[in-house]
């Protein structure tokens, strides 16, 4: 392992769109990206050349066994997250796994347990939690500035490809609005209100059997309510709101990216107006947090503990059960 005071050496597992976005933000933050792995030598070399990465591997196995790598970012399709994370953990690597953490809770438990046995950090790459505006929102909520929080609303709605062969619509690839989009507002509700006591979900399925729209209502501690809507077929406002007895927070479009929000009193007075000033997309903050945790000797994220990631997957499993979505791998 490298000297953690100088940061970790990153390995990027897969070369798709999310890997490009994350690696670009790693470069924005001047992180040490040491290697990339792909299923083909050409894709790995092209990615390495694009980002100035020293080592390009033509297999995921070679990447996770590379002694030049301390931490692996898993950016493969959802059904491969558990397999790839377990391979990295077996080689003693820390792991940041793109959301959703795994395909279901059973897989999430296996990854969590393996990381604990190995004594390495494993984190879900729910990058929104680490953004500066979300850090400030948690400060306001915990300070009592909103009074008693009674409700959380959020949507994640986009107009995405309808091609049945696209991964977003393919059940065998974990396709559907829930795992790609709905996980954001569900995780947000967990962040603000804690674990739900009960979940009610409704959905509309595409011809492939994947969910195209999903709505949730969850009851949390003290009777607080959260609602969410996610859609892969129609673009909505993509805003979020936290409603308290003394004030509310309105988070602007696009709430899960670096954006602005306002703390507003019951009479409409703006008590705080926050505007994000972030370089790049903002995915670097989760990477910086991971490096800080490892440097401090931690093997878990205080902002999104691995037990919470597992429990959120259980919530998503329950949502899928209610709307009638089951992946072929679970048969």
C-alpha positions, 0 to 999 in steps of 0.5 A: 500500500502507498503512504496514505498521507499522500493519498491513495493510488486509484484503479478504475475498473471499467471504461464506460460513461460513469468511469469517464465522469469519475476519473475526470473529477479525480483529475480535477482534484489532482488524485493519483490515478494509477491504472485502468482495467477493461475487458479489452486491451484497446478500451483500456489503452484508449482510456489510459491515454485519455487520462494519462494513466500509467498502466492499462490492463486488458482484464479486471483480474489484472487490475485488482491484482496490480500492486500499484493500486490501493483502491479500486473504483467499480464502474461496471453494470449493476449485476457485476458490482458484487463480483468485481468488488469481491475480487478487489477485496480478495486482493486486499484493495479498498473499494468504492462501488458505483451505486447501486451498491449491488443488485440486491441486499443479499449481494450487498451483505456478501460484499460487506462481510468480505470487506470486514473480514479483510479489514479494508474500506468498502463504500457505496459511491452515492456521490450526492451525500458528499457534495458540499450543499448536502453537507450544509443541509445536514448541518441545518437539519441537525442544528434544529433550524427546521424544527421537527422535520415532517416530510421529504419530497424528491424526484429523479426523472429523466427521458432516457433511451427506450431501446429494449436492448439498452442496459436501462431497459434490460432486466438481465443488466439490472435495468429500470428506473429504480436502481439507476434513478430512484436510488437517489431520492430513496437514499436521500430520504434515509439520509434526512429521516433515517430508516423507513418503518414501512414502504409503499410502492407503485410502478409502471413496467416497460415491455421488457419488464423493467420499471419505467416509473416508480413512486414510493411513500415511506413512513419514518421515525416519529411518523415523518413521511417521504415521497419519491418519484423516479422515471426513465421515460419523462423528465421532471423538475428534479428538485427536492424539499425538506419540510419542517415545523419551523422552516423548509429547505428547497433544493433546486434543479438538479438536486442530486448534483452541485446546486443551490438551495434556500432555507425558508421560514414559514412566512416565506422569508429566505433565511439562507441562500446557498449556492454551490461552487464546485469544480467538475461534476462533483464526484471527487468529494467521495474519493477525497472522503475515502482517502481521508477515511483510510488515512484515519484508519477507518474501514467505513464511511461515517456519511454512508455506513456500509450497513446503511447501504445494505439496508437501502438495498433491502428497501429497494428489494421491497420496492421491487417486490411490490411493483413486480420486478425480479431480475433473472439472476434472482430466479 
